[in-house]
Each structure stands twice: as C-alpha cells, then as structure tokens.
Amino acid sequence: MEARPKVLIIYTGGTIGMIKDSETDQLTNVDFNHIYDHVPELRRLKIDLETLSFDKPIDSSEMNPEDWKRIAETLFENYLQYDGFVVLHGSDTMAYTASALSFMFEGLQKPIVLTGSQLPIGIIRTDGKENLITAIEIAAAKDKNNQSIIQEVAVYFEYKLFRGNRSTKYSAENFRAFRSPNFQELAAAGVEIKYNTSKLFRPEKGELKVHLNLNTRIAHLKIFPGIKFELYSQLFDKQNVDGIVLETFGAGNAPSSLGLTSKMSSFIDDGGVILNITQCSSGSVQQGLYESSSIFNEIGVVSGQDMTAEAALTKMMTILTGDNAAEAALLLAQNIRGELTPT
C-alpha cells in the first residue's frame, strides 16, 4: 500500500489558533495536539498529521528575527521526517516571516506553507478551517514523479497560494487579506487545486542549507514630499546601520537634494548598502529612467526592481552578513528565490 504523505503543522501563534470558551465567552488558545476535535474534517484527508506548538504563542506584531530563527531551526530539524510543512502564523507579519524563511533556506525541495485567518478557528464564520485544510493539502501534494509540487516558501489565504517573498497583506478586514502585486499566484483552490506550474520556483539541486545569521542593523526610510533628510542623519551612519531600504516614488524617484545625495554617497563609500524599492503597490524601480533617479546609479544605490518591502528588508538581513559590501550589493540585485523579476 502506498505510504500516506506526512505533514507537520507548526503553530507559532495568531488568530487561527483561538477558540471561544463556551462558559466565559473569552478567546483562548487551541491545543493543536487535539486539532481533530476542532477541525474534524481533517480526518477525511489521507494525510498523516502531526503538530508542534510553541510553548508561548507569539502575537503577530511581536514576531522578530529571533523567532524566524526558531521557526527555521524547527523546520530544519524536522525536514527529513515530513513531506511538507504548514506554519500557522498571525496575518499581520506573515509576509515578513514568509520572505525571511525563503531567504534563510537554500536548496529547499519541500513545501513550507504559511497560513492563518482573520477570524478565530472557533468562530462559526471563521476562514481558518478552509485555510488550514487547503494549506495541508498543498503541503502534501506530489506530482507524477512523487516530487513535491511546491518546493518553496508560500502563503495560502482565501483560495490563493502566493510565493512567500512576493506576498503582502493589504486588508485588515477582508478574508482575502493578501496579494502578490507583481507575480502571479502559484495556485488557486476551487473545486480542484489548480497549480500554475510554469511559475513554480525550482531550486538548484543540492543539500538543504539554513542560514541563521541575520543582520538586524537594517533601516527603512520612506520618502515623502517635504521630507527633511537632516532628521534621518543617524540612518546614514555606518556606525549604526549596515543597510537601508529606501522606499521612493514611482519608478524609483526621489526629490533632488544635495543633502540626501551627500548622505547616501558617504554611507555607500563607508561600506553601507542602499536598496531602492518603489512605494507603489505594483510596478518596478527603473533607476535612470528619469533624471531624479539617475544620481542613484552614479553613487551605487542598488535597484530593488519589483521587490516588496517585506522581501527587500528580509533579503538584506540575510545578505548583509559579511564584510564585502560590493558582493552583497550584487547579490541583492539578483533573483535568488524568485523574489524579483529580472530586467
């Protein structure tokens, strides 16, 4: 008899793991060791499920790089024992965690699917049950060669599967809370789960590696009309910061300012790295297309092309871990996990 696929569910925290106490009417945490009691539909899946819960659930807004390391270590330690993984996570910072994990794992050939919900799993109208069930099905799915269909970090929410480092949360109240503004969905769940096979990421074959060294000396500056750059002098001090994600207008433009140009140039000369991404919800940076961004090319600012802010920040954290700024800048401009569309 053909062996049933094995999926590990890792509960880190978030709304999906809450139920309402029938006596007090207060929300409490689900014991995921008894997941079948809360989602009996899972018994009908021909999948062996095991669960692992963090001792203290993490509120999504409290998630940080140390937690990403813990999640990555848990996944790495269990990698050989399971066919796929579902990480239950609060939705507010899910795109950050998905992006971080995508860069932390090299050579991933099994699915890591992050999901959660807008309503607790114990609420009648919850979106959590469908998200959980379908995420598990995707994590267990194999092709005709018995290889995992998904071999990357992904986010599943409300009938859509997105590449993790292409996803972003755009709604605080709709069930369809996530979008992938610059890349097509990896799958859509309807009567059947239809995979967009031409868009699936395939790593180079090799041993799985996990990169746990994250640089948190990263800053994020969003340009706005009338910005006074002198207020942000400490961001451009290499003693404090190693990398800056600069969020600019349109196709990568910023107001002409000798103050900004001087600060950026000095920062880069001192070994800092600046990554330019657009504030627009979709589209790409095209440095040099307009005069206002030409100076960026001259001083060595890296074009982030069509990366999301979540991908840009977490990629920088994983890349800027050595002393070679020029090498790091080249790697930031390359498509290493499907996070950007090469020009």
C-alpha positions in Angstrom: 0.0 0.0 0.0 1.3 3.4 -0.9 2.6 5.4 2.1 0.5 8.4 3.1 2.2 11.7 3.0 3.2 13.2 6.3 2.7 16.9 7.1 3.9 18.7 10.2 1.8 21.6 11.5 3.8 24.2 13.4 1.6 26.6 15.4 3.5 29.8 16.3 0.5 31.9 17.3 -2.1 34.1 15.6 -5.8 34.4 15.3 -6.2 31.0 13.7 -5.3 29.3 17.0 -8.0 30.9 19.1 -11.3 29.4 20.2 -14.1 30.9 22.3 -14.7 29.4 25.7 -18.4 28.4 25.9 -18.7 29.4 29.6 -16.7 32.7 29.7 -17.1 33.7 26.1 -13.4 34.6 26.1 -10.9 33.6 23.4 -8.3 31.0 24.5 -5.6 29.2 22.6 -6.3 25.9 20.8 -4.5 22.8 21.9 -3.2 21.7 18.5 -2.5 18.3 19.8 -6.3 17.9 19.6 -6.6 19.5 16.2 -9.1 16.9 15.0 -11.5 17.9 17.8 -11.6 21.5 16.4 -11.4 20.6 12.7 -12.9 17.1 12.3 -12.8 17.5 8.5 -9.1 16.7 8.7 -9.9 13.1 9.4 -11.1 12.7 5.9 -7.7 13.7 4.4 -5.5 10.8 3.5 -2.6 12.6 5.2 -0.7 11.8 8.4 -0.7 14.9 10.5 1.5 15.8 13.5 1.5 19.0 15.4 4.1 21.1 17.2 3.2 24.3 19.1 5.4 27.0 20.5 5.2 27.0 24.3 4.1 30.6 24.3 2.1 31.6 21.2 3.6 34.7 19.5 1.3 37.6 18.7 2.0 38.6 15.1 3.0 42.1 15.9 5.7 40.7 18.3 7.3 38.4 15.7 11.0 39.2 15.2 14.2 37.8 13.6 14.9 35.6 16.7 11.5 34.0 16.2 12.3 33.5 12.5 15.4 31.6 13.5 13.4 29.4 15.9 10.9 28.6 13.2 13.7 27.9 10.7 15.5 25.7 13.2 12.3 23.7 13.8 11.7 23.2 10.1 15.3 22.2 9.5 15.4 19.7 12.4 12.2 18.0 11.1 12.9 18.3 7.4 13.7 14.7 6.6 10.8 13.3 8.6 7.9 15.0 6.7 6.8 15.6 3.1 5.6 19.1 3.8 5.1 21.8 6.5 2.3 24.2 7.4 3.2 27.1 9.6 0.3 28.7 11.4 1.1 32.4 11.9 -0.6 35.7 12.7 -1.5 37.5 9.4 -0.1 41.0 10.2 3.6 40.0 9.8 3.1 36.7 7.9 4.6 38.2 4.6 7.7 39.2 6.6 8.2 35.7 8.0 7.5 34.0 4.7 10.0 36.3 3.0 12.6 35.8 5.7 12.2 32.0 5.6 12.5 32.0 1.8 16.0 33.6 2.0 17.1 31.6 5.1 16.6 28.2 3.3 18.8 27.3 0.4 18.0 24.2 -1.7 14.5 23.7 -0.3 12.7 20.9 -2.2 9.6 20.6 0.1 6.7 23.0 0.7 6.6 25.4 3.6 3.1 26.9 3.6 2.3 29.7 5.9 -1.4 30.3 6.7 -3.6 31.9 9.3 -7.0 33.5 9.5 -8.9 36.8 10.0 -11.3 35.1 12.4 -10.5 32.6 15.2 -10.9 28.9 14.2 -13.5 28.6 17.0 -15.9 31.2 15.4 -18.7 29.9 13.2 -17.8 32.1 10.3 -14.1 31.5 10.5 -12.0 31.5 7.4 -9.4 29.4 9.4 -10.8 26.0 8.6 -10.6 26.3 4.9 -7.2 28.0 5.0 -5.8 25.2 7.2 -7.3 22.3 5.3 -6.2 23.5 1.9 -2.8 24.5 3.2 -2.3 20.9 4.4 -3.4 19.5 1.1 -0.9 21.7 -0.8 1.9 20.8 1.7 1.2 17.1 0.9 0.7 17.4 -2.8 3.1 15.4 -5.1 3.5 15.2 -8.8 3.6 12.1 -11.0 7.3 11.7 -10.2 6.5 11.7 -6.4 8.2 15.1 -6.0 6.6 17.9 -4.1 4.6 20.2 -6.4 5.6 23.2 -4.2 9.3 23.5 -3.4 9.4 26.9 -1.8 8.0 29.0 1.0 4.4 30.1 0.2 1.5 31.9 1.7 -2.0 30.4 1.4 -5.0 32.6 2.2 -8.6 32.6 0.9 -8.3 30.2 -2.0 -5.0 31.6 -3.3 -1.4 30.4 -2.9 1.3 33.1 -3.3 5.1 32.9 -3.3 6.0 33.9 0.2 8.5 36.6 -0.8 6.1 38.1 -3.3 3.2 38.4 -0.9 2.0 41.4 1.1 -1.0 41.9 3.4 -3.3 44.6 2.0 -6.5 44.3 4.1 -7.2 44.2 7.8 -10.8 43.1 7.5 -11.4 41.1 4.3 -10.9 37.3 4.2 -8.9 37.9 1.0 -6.2 39.6 3.0 -3.1 39.0 0.8 -2.0 39.9 -2.6 1.0 39.3 -4.8 1.2 42.6 -6.8 4.0 41.7 -9.2 3.8 37.9 -9.6 1.0 35.5 -10.5 -0.5 33.2 -7.9 1.1 29.8 -7.5 -2.2 28.0 -7.2 -6.0 28.7 -6.9 -8.3 26.5 -4.9 -11.8 25.8 -6.2 -13.4 22.5 -6.9 -9.8 21.4 -7.5 -6.5 23.0 -6.6 -5.0 24.2 -9.9 -1.3 24.9 -9.9 0.3 27.5 -12.1 3.2 25.1 -12.9 5.1 27.5 -15.1 5.5 29.9 -12.2 6.7 27.4 -9.6 10.2 28.0 -8.2 12.7 25.2 -8.6 15.9 25.4 -6.6 19.2 24.1 -7.9 19.7 20.5 -6.7 21.8 20.2 -3.6 22.0 19.8 0.1 19.5 21.8 2.1 21.1 24.7 4.0 19.7 27.1 6.5 21.2 30.5 7.1 20.5 31.6 10.6 22.9 34.6 10.7 20.6 37.6 10.3 21.8 41.2 10.3 19.3 43.4 12.1 21.3 46.7 11.6 18.9 47.5 8.7 16.9 50.7 8.3 13.8 51.5 6.2 13.2 55.1 5.0 10.0 56.0 3.1 10.4 59.2 1.1 7.6 61.7 1.3 7.0 65.3 -0.1 8.8 67.8 2.0 10.9 65.3 3.9 13.7 66.8 5.9 16.7 64.5 5.5 18.6 66.0 8.3 16.2 64.4 10.7 17.4 61.0 9.5 21.2 61.5 9.7 21.7 58.6 12.1 20.3 56.2 9.4 23.1 57.1 7.1 25.8 56.5 9.8 27.7 53.2 9.1 28.5 53.0 12.8 24.8 52.4 13.4 23.4 50.9 10.2 24.7 48.5 7.6 21.9 48.7 5.0 19.0 50.9 4.1 15.8 50.1 2.2 14.8 53.3 0.5 11.2 53.5 -0.5 10.9 56.0 -3.3 8.2 57.4 -5.6 7.0 55.8 -8.8 9.8 54.1 -10.8 12.4 54.8 -8.1 12.4 58.6 -7.9 13.3 60.9 -5.0 13.3 64.7 -4.6 16.6 66.3 -5.7 18.5 67.1 -2.6 22.2 67.7 -2.1 21.7 66.7 1.5 20.3 63.3 0.5 22.8 62.6 -2.2 25.7 63.5 0.1 24.4 61.3 2.9 23.8 58.3 0.6 27.2 58.7 -1.2 29.1 58.9 2.1 27.2 55.9 3.5 28.0 53.8 0.5 31.6 54.9 0.5 31.9 53.7 4.1 30.6 50.2 3.2 26.9 50.6 3.6 24.3 49.3 1.1 21.2 51.1 -0.1 18.4 49.2 -1.8 15.8 51.3 -3.8 12.2 50.0 -4.0 9.0 51.7 -5.1 6.2 52.8 -2.8 3.7 51.8 -5.5 1.7 48.6 -4.8 2.7 47.2 -8.1 5.4 48.0 -10.7 9.2 48.2 -10.6 12.0 50.6 -9.9 13.8 51.7 -13.1 16.8 53.8 -11.9 17.9 56.3 -14.5 14.6 56.4 -16.4 14.1 59.9 -15.0 16.7 62.4 -14.1 15.7 62.3 -10.5 16.9 58.8 -10.1 20.0 58.9 -12.4 22.1 60.0 -9.4 21.3 56.8 -7.7 23.1 54.8 -10.4 26.1 57.1 -10.2 26.6 56.7 -6.4 25.9 53.0 -6.3 22.4 52.6 -5.0 21.0 49.1 -5.8 17.8 48.8 -7.7 15.3 46.6 -5.9 13.3 46.3 -9.1 9.9 44.9 -8.2 10.6 43.5 -4.7 8.1 44.0 -2.0 9.2 45.9 1.1 9.0 42.7 3.1 11.2 40.9 0.7 13.7 43.8 0.5 14.1 44.1 4.2 14.5 40.4 4.9 16.7 39.7 1.9 19.0 42.5 3.2 19.1 40.9 6.6 20.3 37.6 5.2 22.7 39.0 2.6 24.5 41.7 4.7 26.2 39.2 7.0 29.8 39.6 5.7 32.3 42.4 5.2 32.1 42.6 1.4 29.6 45.3 0.6 30.2 45.2 -3.1 29.5 41.4 -3.2 26.4 41.9 -1.1 25.1 44.6 -3.5 25.5 42.4 -6.5 23.6 39.6 -4.7 20.8 41.9 -3.7 20.2 42.8 -7.3 20.0 39.1 -8.3 16.9 36.9 -8.3 17.8 34.2 -5.9 14.5 32.9 -4.6 12.0 34.2 -7.2 11.7 37.5 -5.3 12.1 39.8 -8.2 11.6 39.9 -12.0 14.9 40.2 -13.7 15.1 43.1 -16.3 
